[in-house]
Amino acid sequence: HMDRSIGVKKPRYSADEGPSLTELSGYNAKRHEFDPEYDNDAEQALAEMEFKETDSETDRELKLRVLRIYLSR
């Protein structure tokens, strides 16, 4: 069986073994860090958001809409 992809090495596992826990977790041991998340900046719009009692109804609705968009991502 020949792998025909160019420049791409695919890990091969026997039927008994699969990827290690380190590989599954996305941990890069050589860099001592985890790979970035798929949408690493998704929380940026929410980071400073606060719901205050002094918020107008429009402000509150806008913040709720931002939360809904975030949840749908």
Predicted model as a PDB file, atoms N, CA, C, CB and O in Angstrom, pLDDT in the B-factor column:
MODEL        1                                                                  
ATOM      1  N   HIS A   1       0.845  -1.184   0.000  1.00 53.00           N  
ATOM      2  CA  HIS A   1       0.000   0.000   0.000  1.00 53.00           C  
ATOM      3  C   HIS A   1       0.886   1.242   0.000  1.00 53.00           C  
ATOM      4  CB  HIS A   1      -0.959   0.001   1.223  1.00 53.00           C  
ATOM      5  O   HIS A   1       1.697   1.414   0.910  1.00 53.00           O  
ATOM      6  N   MET A   2       0.746   2.112  -1.005  1.00 55.00           N  
ATOM      7  CA  MET A   2       1.540   3.330  -1.102  1.00 55.00           C  
ATOM      8  C   MET A   2       0.686   4.534  -0.776  1.00 55.00           C  
ATOM      9  CB  MET A   2       2.153   3.473  -2.498  1.00 55.00           C  
ATOM     10  O   MET A   2      -0.458   4.648  -1.217  1.00 55.00           O  
ATOM     11  N   ASP A   3       1.268   5.440   0.014  1.00 54.00           N  
ATOM     12  CA  ASP A   3       0.598   6.701   0.320  1.00 54.00           C  
ATOM     13  C   ASP A   3       0.941   7.680  -0.792  1.00 54.00           C  
ATOM     14  CB  ASP A   3       1.022   7.260   1.729  1.00 54.00           C  
ATOM     15  O   ASP A   3       2.118   7.958  -1.022  1.00 54.00           O  
ATOM     16  N   ARG A   4      -0.049   8.202  -1.480  1.00 59.00           N  
ATOM     17  CA  ARG A   4       0.205   9.047  -2.645  1.00 59.00           C  
ATOM     18  C   ARG A   4       0.183  10.541  -2.320  1.00 59.00           C  
ATOM     19  CB  ARG A   4      -0.813   8.751  -3.715  1.00 59.00           C  
ATOM     20  O   ARG A   4       0.342  11.355  -3.230  1.00 59.00           O  
ATOM     21  N   SER A   5      -0.005  10.925  -1.077  1.00 58.00           N  
ATOM     22  CA  SER A   5      -0.007  12.347  -0.745  1.00 58.00           C  
ATOM     23  C   SER A   5       1.425  12.875  -0.791  1.00 58.00           C  
ATOM     24  CB  SER A   5      -0.641  12.591   0.657  1.00 58.00           C  
ATOM     25  O   SER A   5       2.366  12.182  -0.405  1.00 58.00           O  
ATOM     26  N   ILE A   6       1.574  14.081  -1.257  1.00 65.00           N  
ATOM     27  CA  ILE A   6       2.896  14.668  -1.456  1.00 65.00           C  
ATOM     28  C   ILE A   6       3.247  15.545  -0.263  1.00 65.00           C  
ATOM     29  CB  ILE A   6       2.949  15.487  -2.770  1.00 65.00           C  
ATOM     30  O   ILE A   6       2.486  16.439   0.107  1.00 65.00           O  
ATOM     31  N   GLY A   7       4.395  15.286   0.329  1.00 62.00           N  
ATOM     32  CA  GLY A   7       4.888  16.122   1.410  1.00 62.00           C  
ATOM     33  C   GLY A   7       4.147  15.996   2.720  1.00 62.00           C  
ATOM     34  O   GLY A   7       4.369  16.799   3.626  1.00 62.00           O  
ATOM     35  N   VAL A   8       3.284  15.027   2.848  1.00 60.00           N  
ATOM     36  CA  VAL A   8       2.506  14.865   4.074  1.00 60.00           C  
ATOM     37  C   VAL A   8       2.786  13.492   4.646  1.00 60.00           C  
ATOM     38  CB  VAL A   8       0.985  15.055   3.811  1.00 60.00           C  
ATOM     39  O   VAL A   8       2.601  12.473   3.981  1.00 60.00           O  
ATOM     40  N   LYS A   9       3.236  13.479   5.890  1.00 63.00           N  
ATOM     41  CA  LYS A   9       3.444  12.198   6.560  1.00 63.00           C  
ATOM     42  C   LYS A   9       2.253  11.939   7.455  1.00 63.00           C  
ATOM     43  CB  LYS A   9       4.773  12.185   7.379  1.00 63.00           C  
ATOM     44  O   LYS A   9       1.909  12.755   8.310  1.00 63.00           O  
ATOM     45  N   LYS A  10       1.638  10.813   7.252  1.00 61.00           N  
ATOM     46  CA  LYS A  10       0.489  10.438   8.066  1.00 61.00           C  
ATOM     47  C   LYS A  10       0.936   9.398   9.079  1.00 61.00           C  
ATOM     48  CB  LYS A  10      -0.678   9.898   7.187  1.00 61.00           C  
ATOM     49  O   LYS A  10       1.601   8.426   8.721  1.00 61.00           O  
ATOM     50  N   PRO A  11       0.573   9.596  10.345  1.00 61.00           N  
ATOM     51  CA  PRO A  11       0.952   8.580  11.336  1.00 61.00           C  
ATOM     52  C   PRO A  11       0.228   7.273  11.051  1.00 61.00           C  
ATOM     53  CB  PRO A  11       0.635   9.063  12.770  1.00 61.00           C  
ATOM     54  O   PRO A  11      -0.951   7.265  10.698  1.00 61.00           O  
ATOM     55  N   ARG A  12       0.933   6.199  11.205  1.00 62.00           N  
ATOM     56  CA  ARG A  12       0.332   4.877  10.986  1.00 62.00           C  
ATOM     57  C   ARG A  12       0.296   4.158  12.327  1.00 62.00           C  
ATOM     58  CB  ARG A  12       1.134   4.041   9.912  1.00 62.00           C  
ATOM     59  O   ARG A  12       1.285   4.123  13.059  1.00 62.00           O  
ATOM     60  N   TYR A  13      -0.841   3.598  12.625  1.00 54.00           N  
ATOM     61  CA  TYR A  13      -1.046   2.897  13.877  1.00 54.00           C  
ATOM     62  C   TYR A  13      -1.491   1.475  13.574  1.00 54.00           C  
ATOM     63  CB  TYR A  13      -2.084   3.628  14.764  1.00 54.00           C  
ATOM     64  O   TYR A  13      -2.201   1.218  12.602  1.00 54.00           O  
ATOM     65  N   SER A  14      -1.062   0.572  14.419  1.00 57.00           N  
ATOM     66  CA  SER A  14      -1.551  -0.789  14.264  1.00 57.00           C  
ATOM     67  C   SER A  14      -2.990  -0.838  14.772  1.00 57.00           C  
ATOM     68  CB  SER A  14      -0.644  -1.811  15.028  1.00 57.00           C  
ATOM     69  O   SER A  14      -3.481   0.133  15.348  1.00 57.00           O  
ATOM     70  N   ALA A  15      -3.645  -1.936  14.565  1.00 51.00           N  
ATOM     71  CA  ALA A  15      -5.045  -2.055  14.980  1.00 51.00           C  
ATOM     72  C   ALA A  15      -5.199  -1.953  16.496  1.00 51.00           C  
ATOM     73  CB  ALA A  15      -5.628  -3.376  14.491  1.00 51.00           C  
ATOM     74  O   ALA A  15      -6.255  -1.551  16.984  1.00 51.00           O  
ATOM     75  N   ASP A  16      -4.151  -2.314  17.245  1.00 60.00           N  
ATOM     76  CA  ASP A  16      -4.235  -2.310  18.705  1.00 60.00           C  
ATOM     77  C   ASP A  16      -3.960  -0.943  19.313  1.00 60.00           C  
ATOM     78  CB  ASP A  16      -3.269  -3.310  19.273  1.00 60.00           C  
ATOM     79  O   ASP A  16      -4.472  -0.624  20.387  1.00 60.00           O  
ATOM     80  N   GLU A  17      -3.172  -0.153  18.647  1.00 72.00           N  
ATOM     81  CA  GLU A  17      -2.807   1.132  19.242  1.00 72.00           C  
ATOM     82  C   GLU A  17      -3.385   2.274  18.442  1.00 72.00           C  
ATOM     83  CB  GLU A  17      -1.292   1.274  19.336  1.00 72.00           C  
ATOM     84  O   GLU A  17      -3.627   2.144  17.242  1.00 72.00           O  
ATOM     85  N   GLY A  18      -3.602   3.371  19.094  1.00 73.00           N  
ATOM     86  CA  GLY A  18      -4.104   4.574  18.441  1.00 73.00           C  
ATOM     87  C   GLY A  18      -3.203   5.726  18.819  1.00 73.00           C  
ATOM     88  O   GLY A  18      -2.111   5.514  19.346  1.00 73.00           O  
ATOM     89  N   PRO A  19      -3.637   6.925  18.562  1.00 73.00           N  
ATOM     90  CA  PRO A  19      -2.826   8.074  18.949  1.00 73.00           C  
ATOM     91  C   PRO A  19      -2.677   8.144  20.465  1.00 73.00           C  
ATOM     92  CB  PRO A  19      -3.444   9.371  18.416  1.00 73.00           C  
ATOM     93  O   PRO A  19      -3.573   7.733  21.203  1.00 73.00           O  
ATOM     94  N   SER A  20      -1.555   8.661  20.919  1.00 77.00           N  
ATOM     95  CA  SER A  20      -1.312   8.761  22.358  1.00 77.00           C  
ATOM     96  C   SER A  20      -2.185   9.859  22.954  1.00 77.00           C  
ATOM     97  CB  SER A  20       0.184   9.041  22.646  1.00 77.00           C  
ATOM     98  O   SER A  20      -2.754  10.675  22.228  1.00 77.00           O  
ATOM     99  N   LEU A  21      -2.286   9.873  24.266  1.00 74.00           N  
ATOM    100  CA  LEU A  21      -3.055  10.912  24.947  1.00 74.00           C  
ATOM    101  C   LEU A  21      -2.460  12.281  24.669  1.00 74.00           C  
ATOM    102  CB  LEU A  21      -3.102  10.649  26.458  1.00 74.00           C  
ATOM    103  O   LEU A  21      -3.192  13.264  24.548  1.00 74.00           O  
ATOM    104  N   THR A  22      -1.146  12.353  24.569  1.00 69.00           N  
ATOM    105  CA  THR A  22      -0.489  13.624  24.265  1.00 69.00           C  
ATOM    106  C   THR A  22      -0.924  14.136  22.904  1.00 69.00           C  
ATOM    107  CB  THR A  22       1.036  13.471  24.310  1.00 69.00           C  
ATOM    108  O   THR A  22      -1.219  15.321  22.751  1.00 69.00           O  
ATOM    109  N   GLU A  23      -0.965  13.252  21.913  1.00 74.00           N  
ATOM    110  CA  GLU A  23      -1.391  13.657  20.577  1.00 74.00           C  
ATOM    111  C   GLU A  23      -2.860  14.069  20.564  1.00 74.00           C  
ATOM    112  CB  GLU A  23      -1.156  12.523  19.579  1.00 74.00           C  
ATOM    113  O   GLU A  23      -3.229  15.031  19.890  1.00 74.00           O  
ATOM    114  N   LEU A  24      -3.684  13.360  21.292  1.00 73.00           N  
ATOM    115  CA  LEU A  24      -5.107  13.677  21.339  1.00 73.00           C  
ATOM    116  C   LEU A  24      -5.372  15.006  22.041  1.00 73.00           C  
ATOM    117  CB  LEU A  24      -5.866  12.564  22.039  1.00 73.00           C  
ATOM    118  O   LEU A  24      -6.303  15.727  21.681  1.00 73.00           O  
ATOM    119  N   SER A  25      -4.556  15.327  23.040  1.00 78.00           N  
ATOM    120  CA  SER A  25      -4.764  16.561  23.797  1.00 78.00           C  
ATOM    121  C   SER A  25      -4.289  17.788  23.049  1.00 78.00           C  
ATOM    122  CB  SER A  25      -4.061  16.481  25.123  1.00 78.00           C  
ATOM    123  O   SER A  25      -4.646  18.907  23.416  1.00 78.00           O  
ATOM    124  N   GLY A  26      -3.481  17.604  21.995  1.00 80.00           N  
ATOM    125  CA  GLY A  26      -2.955  18.734  21.246  1.00 80.00           C  
ATOM    126  C   GLY A  26      -1.721  19.335  21.883  1.00 80.00           C  
ATOM    127  O   GLY A  26      -1.314  20.441  21.527  1.00 80.00           O  
ATOM    128  N   TYR A  27      -1.118  18.618  22.825  1.00 82.00           N  
ATOM    129  CA  TYR A  27       0.066  19.135  23.511  1.00 82.00           C  
ATOM    130  C   TYR A  27       1.294  18.964  22.633  1.00 82.00           C  
ATOM    131  CB  TYR A  27       0.272  18.424  24.864  1.00 82.00           C  
ATOM    132  O   TYR A  27       1.546  17.877  22.113  1.00 82.00           O  
ATOM    133  N   ASN A  28       2.051  20.027  22.470  1.00 81.00           N  
ATOM    134  CA  ASN A  28       3.277  20.004  21.699  1.00 81.00           C  
ATOM    135  C   ASN A  28       4.433  19.962  22.695  1.00 81.00           C  
ATOM    136  CB  ASN A  28       3.381  21.244  20.736  1.00 81.00           C  
ATOM    137  O   ASN A  28       4.798  20.990  23.266  1.00 81.00           O  
ATOM    138  N   ALA A  29       5.010  18.777  22.906  1.00 80.00           N  
ATOM    139  CA  ALA A  29       6.047  18.596  23.929  1.00 80.00           C  
ATOM    140  C   ALA A  29       7.302  19.398  23.626  1.00 80.00           C  
ATOM    141  CB  ALA A  29       6.404  17.127  24.058  1.00 80.00           C  
ATOM    142  O   ALA A  29       7.953  19.895  24.545  1.00 80.00           O  
ATOM    143  N   LYS A  30       7.648  19.530  22.373  1.00 84.00           N  
ATOM    144  CA  LYS A  30       8.859  20.284  22.024  1.00 84.00           C  
ATOM    145  C   LYS A  30       8.730  21.765  22.353  1.00 84.00           C  
ATOM    146  CB  LYS A  30       9.170  20.118  20.547  1.00 84.00           C  
ATOM    147  O   LYS A  30       9.720  22.425  22.670  1.00 84.00           O  
ATOM    148  N   ARG A  31       7.523  22.277  22.276  1.00 82.00           N  
ATOM    149  CA  ARG A  31       7.306  23.701  22.579  1.00 82.00           C  
ATOM    150  C   ARG A  31       6.768  23.916  23.987  1.00 82.00           C  
ATOM    151  CB  ARG A  31       6.344  24.310  21.571  1.00 82.00           C  
ATOM    152  O   ARG A  31       6.644  25.057  24.431  1.00 82.00           O  
ATOM    153  N   HIS A  32       6.450  22.847  24.688  1.00 83.00           N  
ATOM    154  CA  HIS A  32       5.890  22.906  26.047  1.00 83.00           C  
ATOM    155  C   HIS A  32       4.617  23.749  26.085  1.00 83.00           C  
ATOM    156  CB  HIS A  32       6.926  23.479  27.029  1.00 83.00           C  
ATOM    157  O   HIS A  32       4.434  24.571  26.983  1.00 83.00           O  
ATOM    158  N   GLU A  33       3.744  23.538  25.109  1.00 81.00           N  
ATOM    159  CA  GLU A  33       2.479  24.260  25.081  1.00 81.00           C  
ATOM    160  C   GLU A  33       1.448  23.471  24.283  1.00 81.00           C  
ATOM    161  CB  GLU A  33       2.666  25.669  24.481  1.00 81.00           C  
ATOM    162  O   GLU A  33       1.779  22.510  23.589  1.00 81.00           O  
ATOM    163  N   PHE A  34       0.199  23.894  24.396  1.00 79.00           N  
ATOM    164  CA  PHE A  34      -0.876  23.275  23.651  1.00 79.00           C  
ATOM    165  C   PHE A  34      -1.073  24.018  22.332  1.00 79.00           C  
ATOM    166  CB  PHE A  34      -2.177  23.262  24.477  1.00 79.00           C  
ATOM    167  O   PHE A  34      -0.793  25.213  22.231  1.00 79.00           O  
ATOM    168  N   ASP A  35      -1.559  23.293  21.322  1.00 80.00           N  
ATOM    169  CA  ASP A  35      -1.887  23.932  20.055  1.00 80.00           C  
ATOM    170  C   ASP A  35      -3.018  24.918  20.300  1.00 80.00           C  
ATOM    171  CB  ASP A  35      -2.281  22.879  18.970  1.00 80.00           C  
ATOM    172  O   ASP A  35      -3.843  24.699  21.187  1.00 80.00           O  
ATOM    173  N   PRO A  36      -3.070  25.999  19.530  1.00 76.00           N  
ATOM    174  CA  PRO A  36      -4.171  26.953  19.719  1.00 76.00           C  
ATOM    175  C   PRO A  36      -5.514  26.304  19.419  1.00 76.00           C  
ATOM    176  CB  PRO A  36      -3.975  28.186  18.827  1.00 76.00           C  
ATOM    177  O   PRO A  36      -5.614  25.367  18.627  1.00 76.00           O  
ATOM    178  N   GLU A  37      -6.534  26.826  20.069  1.00 71.00           N  
ATOM    179  CA  GLU A  37      -7.883  26.334  19.824  1.00 71.00           C  
ATOM    180  C   GLU A  37      -8.309  26.667  18.398  1.00 71.00           C  
ATOM    181  CB  GLU A  37      -8.876  26.933  20.840  1.00 71.00           C  
ATOM    182  O   GLU A  37      -7.696  27.510  17.743  1.00 71.00           O  
ATOM    183  N   TYR A  38      -9.335  26.021  17.932  1.00 70.00           N  
ATOM    184  CA  TYR A  38      -9.852  26.246  16.579  1.00 70.00           C  
ATOM    185  C   TYR A  38     -10.196  27.718  16.361  1.00 70.00           C  
ATOM    186  CB  TYR A  38     -11.091  25.373  16.326  1.00 70.00           C  
ATOM    187  O   TYR A  38      -9.789  28.315  15.364  1.00 70.00           O  
ATOM    188  N   ASP A  39     -10.936  28.292  17.282  1.00 77.00           N  
ATOM    189  CA  ASP A  39     -11.357  29.697  17.186  1.00 77.00           C  
ATOM    190  C   ASP A  39     -10.842  30.414  18.427  1.00 77.00           C  
ATOM    191  CB  ASP A  39     -12.931  29.831  17.058  1.00 77.00           C  
ATOM    192  O   ASP A  39     -11.610  30.772  19.319  1.00 77.00           O  
ATOM    193  N   ASN A  40      -9.550  30.612  18.466  1.00 74.00           N  
ATOM    194  CA  ASN A  40      -8.873  31.088  19.667  1.00 74.00           C  
ATOM    195  C   ASN A  40      -9.361  32.457  20.135  1.00 74.00           C  
ATOM    196  CB  ASN A  40      -7.395  31.144  19.419  1.00 74.00           C  
ATOM    197  O   ASN A  40      -9.323  32.736  21.333  1.00 74.00           O  
ATOM    198  N   ASP A  41      -9.811  33.308  19.237  1.00 82.00           N  
ATOM    199  CA  ASP A  41     -10.219  34.663  19.598  1.00 82.00           C  
ATOM    200  C   ASP A  41     -11.728  34.817  19.777  1.00 82.00           C  
ATOM    201  CB  ASP A  41      -9.744  35.625  18.553  1.00 82.00           C  
ATOM    202  O   ASP A  41     -12.225  35.939  19.872  1.00 82.00           O  
ATOM    203  N   ALA A  42     -12.446  33.727  19.822  1.00 82.00           N  
ATOM    204  CA  ALA A  42     -13.908  33.797  19.892  1.00 82.00           C  
ATOM    205  C   ALA A  42     -14.397  34.517  21.147  1.00 82.00           C  
ATOM    206  CB  ALA A  42     -14.495  32.400  19.847  1.00 82.00           C  
ATOM    207  O   ALA A  42     -15.431  35.184  21.112  1.00 82.00           O  
ATOM    208  N   GLU A  43     -13.675  34.389  22.239  1.00 85.00           N  
ATOM    209  CA  GLU A  43     -14.123  34.984  23.498  1.00 85.00           C  
ATOM    210  C   GLU A  43     -13.753  36.451  23.622  1.00 85.00           C  
ATOM    211  CB  GLU A  43     -13.545  34.226  24.657  1.00 85.00           C  
ATOM    212  O   GLU A  43     -14.158  37.107  24.581  1.00 85.00           O  
ATOM    213  N   GLN A  44     -12.997  36.975  22.679  1.00 86.00           N  
ATOM    214  CA  GLN A  44     -12.507  38.343  22.786  1.00 86.00           C  
ATOM    215  C   GLN A  44     -13.642  39.367  22.915  1.00 86.00           C  
ATOM    216  CB  GLN A  44     -11.654  38.675  21.579  1.00 86.00           C  
ATOM    217  O   GLN A  44     -13.518  40.323  23.681  1.00 86.00           O  
ATOM    218  N   ALA A  45     -14.726  39.185  22.192  1.00 82.00           N  
ATOM    219  CA  ALA A  45     -15.851  40.127  22.255  1.00 82.00           C  
ATOM    220  C   ALA A  45     -16.549  40.082  23.611  1.00 82.00           C  
ATOM    221  CB  ALA A  45     -16.858  39.823  21.144  1.00 82.00           C  
ATOM    222  O   ALA A  45     -17.222  41.039  23.994  1.00 82.00           O  
ATOM    223  N   LEU A  46     -16.395  38.980  24.336  1.00 87.00           N  
ATOM    224  CA  LEU A  46     -17.081  38.820  25.621  1.00 87.00           C  
ATOM    225  C   LEU A  46     -16.201  39.140  26.824  1.00 87.00           C  
ATOM    226  CB  LEU A  46     -17.596  37.417  25.747  1.00 87.00           C  
ATOM    227  O   LEU A  46     -16.706  39.285  27.937  1.00 87.00           O  
ATOM    228  N   ALA A  47     -14.915  39.248  26.616  1.00 88.00           N  
ATOM    229  CA  ALA A  47     -13.969  39.331  27.724  1.00 88.00           C  
ATOM    230  C   ALA A  47     -14.271  40.467  28.699  1.00 88.00           C  
ATOM    231  CB  ALA A  47     -12.583  39.495  27.185  1.00 88.00           C  
ATOM    232  O   ALA A  47     -14.151  40.288  29.911  1.00 88.00           O  
ATOM    233  N   GLU A  48     -14.647  41.592  28.201  1.00 91.00           N  
ATOM    234  CA  GLU A  48     -14.888  42.755  29.065  1.00 91.00           C  
ATOM    235  C   GLU A  48     -16.370  43.051  29.280  1.00 91.00           C  
ATOM    236  CB  GLU A  48     -14.220  43.972  28.476  1.00 91.00           C  
ATOM    237  O   GLU A  48     -16.714  44.043  29.922  1.00 91.00           O  
ATOM    238  N   MET A  49     -17.238  42.212  28.758  1.00 93.00           N  
ATOM    239  CA  MET A  49     -18.669  42.474  28.840  1.00 93.00           C  
ATOM    240  C   MET A  49     -19.190  42.259  30.257  1.00 93.00           C  
ATOM    241  CB  MET A  49     -19.427  41.584  27.862  1.00 93.00           C  
ATOM    242  O   MET A  49     -18.888  41.256  30.905  1.00 93.00           O  
ATOM    243  N   GLU A  50     -19.977  43.223  30.717  1.00 95.00           N  
ATOM    244  CA  GLU A  50     -20.624  43.117  32.025  1.00 95.00           C  
ATOM    245  C   GLU A  50     -22.074  43.534  31.883  1.00 95.00           C  
ATOM    246  CB  GLU A  50     -19.899  43.991  33.091  1.00 95.00           C  
ATOM    247  O   GLU A  50     -22.399  44.478  31.162  1.00 95.00           O  
ATOM    248  N   PHE A  51     -22.933  42.822  32.577  1.00 96.00           N  
ATOM    249  CA  PHE A  51     -24.327  43.218  32.663  1.00 96.00           C  
ATOM    250  C   PHE A  51     -24.479  44.027  33.943  1.00 96.00           C  
ATOM    251  CB  PHE A  51     -25.291  41.974  32.643  1.00 96.00           C  
ATOM    252  O   PHE A  51     -24.198  43.538  35.037  1.00 96.00           O  
ATOM    253  N   LYS A  52     -24.927  45.268  33.797  1.00 96.00           N  
ATOM    254  CA  LYS A  52     -25.080  46.159  34.948  1.00 96.00           C  
ATOM    255  C   LYS A  52     -26.548  46.551  35.100  1.00 96.00           C  
ATOM    256  CB  LYS A  52     -24.190  47.424  34.793  1.00 96.00           C  
ATOM    257  O   LYS A  52     -27.311  46.542  34.135  1.00 96.00           O  
ATOM    258  N   GLU A  53     -26.916  46.886  36.301  1.00 96.00           N  
ATOM    259  CA  GLU A  53     -28.294  47.325  36.547  1.00 96.00           C  
ATOM    260  C   GLU A  53     -28.595  48.627  35.836  1.00 96.00           C  
ATOM    261  CB  GLU A  53     -28.545  47.484  38.039  1.00 96.00           C  
ATOM    262  O   GLU A  53     -29.757  48.925  35.559  1.00 96.00           O  
ATOM    263  N   THR A  54     -27.566  49.412  35.533  1.00 97.00           N  
ATOM    264  CA  THR A  54     -27.758  50.700  34.871  1.00 97.00           C  
ATOM    265  C   THR A  54     -27.827  50.582  33.348  1.00 97.00           C  
ATOM    266  CB  THR A  54     -26.641  51.639  35.253  1.00 97.00           C  
ATOM    267  O   THR A  54     -28.019  51.591  32.670  1.00 97.00           O  
ATOM    268  N   ASP A  55     -27.673  49.371  32.792  1.00 97.00           N  
ATOM    269  CA  ASP A  55     -27.769  49.168  31.346  1.00 97.00           C  
ATOM    270  C   ASP A  55     -29.181  49.483  30.865  1.00 97.00           C  
ATOM    271  CB  ASP A  55     -27.382  47.720  30.970  1.00 97.00           C  
ATOM    272  O   ASP A  55     -30.169  49.133  31.511  1.00 97.00           O  
ATOM    273  N   SER A  56     -29.251  50.148  29.725  1.00 97.00           N  
ATOM    274  CA  SER A  56     -30.557  50.386  29.113  1.00 97.00           C  
ATOM    275  C   SER A  56     -31.051  49.065  28.518  1.00 97.00           C  
ATOM    276  CB  SER A  56     -30.478  51.512  28.012  1.00 97.00           C  
ATOM    277  O   SER A  56     -30.296  48.099  28.401  1.00 97.00           O  
ATOM    278  N   GLU A  57     -32.321  49.043  28.149  1.00 97.00           N  
ATOM    279  CA  GLU A  57     -32.890  47.842  27.537  1.00 97.00           C  
ATOM    280  C   GLU A  57     -32.185  47.539  26.216  1.00 97.00           C  
ATOM    281  CB  GLU A  57     -34.412  48.013  27.310  1.00 97.00           C  
ATOM    282  O   GLU A  57     -31.981  46.374  25.874  1.00 97.00           O  
ATOM    283  N   THR A  58     -31.815  48.575  25.478  1.00 97.00           N  
ATOM    284  CA  THR A  58     -31.096  48.406  24.213  1.00 97.00           C  
ATOM    285  C   THR A  58     -29.717  47.796  24.452  1.00 97.00           C  
ATOM    286  CB  THR A  58     -30.959  49.757  23.485  1.00 97.00           C  
ATOM    287  O   THR A  58     -29.303  46.884  23.737  1.00 97.00           O  
ATOM    288  N   ASP A  59     -29.001  48.310  25.472  1.00 97.00           N  
ATOM    289  CA  ASP A  59     -27.681  47.755  25.801  1.00 97.00           C  
ATOM    290  C   ASP A  59     -27.786  46.291  26.203  1.00 97.00           C  
ATOM    291  CB  ASP A  59     -27.026  48.560  26.931  1.00 97.00           C  
ATOM    292  O   ASP A  59     -26.989  45.456  25.774  1.00 97.00           O  
ATOM    293  N   ARG A  60     -28.772  45.994  27.025  1.00 97.00           N  
ATOM    294  CA  ARG A  60     -28.964  44.614  27.478  1.00 97.00           C  
ATOM    295  C   ARG A  60     -29.276  43.685  26.305  1.00 97.00           C  
ATOM    296  CB  ARG A  60     -30.094  44.547  28.515  1.00 97.00           C  
ATOM    297  O   ARG A  60     -28.740  42.580  26.223  1.00 97.00           O  
ATOM    298  N   GLU A  61     -30.134  44.131  25.409  1.00 97.00           N  
ATOM    299  CA  GLU A  61     -30.488  43.316  24.247  1.00 97.00           C  
ATOM    300  C   GLU A  61     -29.288  43.115  23.329  1.00 97.00           C  
ATOM    301  CB  GLU A  61     -31.637  43.963  23.472  1.00 97.00           C  
ATOM    302  O   GLU A  61     -29.112  42.030  22.776  1.00 97.00           O  
ATOM    303  N   LEU A  62     -28.464  44.141  23.160  1.00 96.00           N  
ATOM    304  CA  LEU A  62     -27.260  44.029  22.346  1.00 96.00           C  
ATOM    305  C   LEU A  62     -26.283  43.014  22.950  1.00 96.00           C  
ATOM    306  CB  LEU A  62     -26.584  45.402  22.204  1.00 96.00           C  
ATOM    307  O   LEU A  62     -25.706  42.200  22.228  1.00 96.00           O  
ATOM    308  N   LYS A  63     -26.101  43.062  24.253  1.00 96.00           N  
ATOM    309  CA  LYS A  63     -25.206  42.118  24.932  1.00 96.00           C  
ATOM    310  C   LYS A  63     -25.732  40.684  24.820  1.00 96.00           C  
ATOM    311  CB  LYS A  63     -25.042  42.508  26.416  1.00 96.00           C  
ATOM    312  O   LYS A  63     -24.957  39.749  24.624  1.00 96.00           O  
ATOM    313  N   LEU A  64     -27.032  40.520  24.944  1.00 96.00           N  
ATOM    314  CA  LEU A  64     -27.618  39.190  24.794  1.00 96.00           C  
ATOM    315  C   LEU A  64     -27.446  38.673  23.368  1.00 96.00           C  
ATOM    316  CB  LEU A  64     -29.103  39.216  25.169  1.00 96.00           C  
ATOM    317  O   LEU A  64     -27.212  37.484  23.154  1.00 96.00           O  
ATOM    318  N   ARG A  65     -27.565  39.575  22.399  1.00 96.00           N  
ATOM    319  CA  ARG A  65     -27.371  39.175  21.005  1.00 96.00           C  
ATOM    320  C   ARG A  65     -25.924  38.742  20.769  1.00 96.00           C  
ATOM    321  CB  ARG A  65     -27.746  40.330  20.051  1.00 96.00           C  
ATOM    322  O   ARG A  65     -25.686  37.757  20.069  1.00 96.00           O  
ATOM    323  N   VAL A  66     -24.959  39.455  21.337  1.00 93.00           N  
ATOM    324  CA  VAL A  66     -23.548  39.071  21.224  1.00 93.00           C  
ATOM    325  C   VAL A  66     -23.330  37.686  21.845  1.00 93.00           C  
ATOM    326  CB  VAL A  66     -22.633  40.127  21.913  1.00 93.00           C  
ATOM    327  O   VAL A  66     -22.602  36.866  21.286  1.00 93.00           O  
ATOM    328  N   LEU A  67     -23.950  37.424  22.986  1.00 93.00           N  
ATOM    329  CA  LEU A  67     -23.844  36.108  23.621  1.00 93.00           C  
ATOM    330  C   LEU A  67     -24.422  35.011  22.737  1.00 93.00           C  
ATOM    331  CB  LEU A  67     -24.555  36.114  24.970  1.00 93.00           C  
ATOM    332  O   LEU A  67     -23.840  33.931  22.630  1.00 93.00           O  
ATOM    333  N   ARG A  68     -25.555  35.274  22.106  1.00 95.00           N  
ATOM    334  CA  ARG A  68     -26.166  34.285  21.219  1.00 95.00           C  
ATOM    335  C   ARG A  68     -25.257  33.985  20.019  1.00 95.00           C  
ATOM    336  CB  ARG A  68     -27.541  34.783  20.734  1.00 95.00           C  
ATOM    337  O   ARG A  68     -25.116  32.835  19.605  1.00 95.00           O  
ATOM    338  N   ILE A  69     -24.652  35.032  19.475  1.00 91.00           N  
ATOM    339  CA  ILE A  69     -23.717  34.837  18.351  1.00 91.00           C  
ATOM    340  C   ILE A  69     -22.539  34.003  18.796  1.00 91.00           C  
ATOM    341  CB  ILE A  69     -23.227  36.190  17.792  1.00 91.00           C  
ATOM    342  O   ILE A  69     -22.116  33.095  18.082  1.00 91.00           O  
ATOM    343  N   TYR A  70     -22.001  34.300  19.970  1.00 90.00           N  
ATOM    344  CA  TYR A  70     -20.878  33.541  20.496  1.00 90.00           C  
ATOM    345  C   TYR A  70     -21.251  32.067  20.674  1.00 90.00           C  
ATOM    346  CB  TYR A  70     -20.412  34.137  21.829  1.00 90.00           C  
ATOM    347  O   TYR A  70     -20.483  31.180  20.302  1.00 90.00           O  
ATOM    348  N   LEU A  71     -22.408  31.815  21.233  1.00 90.00           N  
ATOM    349  CA  LEU A  71     -22.845  30.436  21.471  1.00 90.00           C  
ATOM    350  C   LEU A  71     -23.075  29.670  20.170  1.00 90.00           C  
ATOM    351  CB  LEU A  71     -24.120  30.432  22.298  1.00 90.00           C  
ATOM    352  O   LEU A  71     -22.903  28.452  20.118  1.00 90.00           O  
ATOM    353  N   SER A  72     -23.465  30.393  19.122  1.00 88.00           N  
ATOM    354  CA  SER A  72     -23.696  29.715  17.843  1.00 88.00           C  
ATOM    355  C   SER A  72     -22.398  29.401  17.096  1.00 88.00           C  
ATOM    356  CB  SER A  72     -24.591  30.567  16.965  1.00 88.00           C  
ATOM    357  O   SER A  72     -22.401  28.588  16.172  1.00 88.00           O  
ATOM    358  N   ARG A  73     -21.291  30.036  17.486  1.00 80.00           N  
ATOM    359  CA  ARG A  73     -19.999  29.789  16.841  1.00 80.00           C  
ATOM    360  C   ARG A  73     -19.545  28.412  17.200  1.00 80.00           C  
ATOM    361  CB  ARG A  73     -18.940  30.835  17.252  1.00 80.00           C  
ATOM    362  O   ARG A  73     -18.475  27.982  16.768  1.00 80.00           O  
TER     363      ARG A  73                                                      
ENDMDL                                                                          
END                                                                             
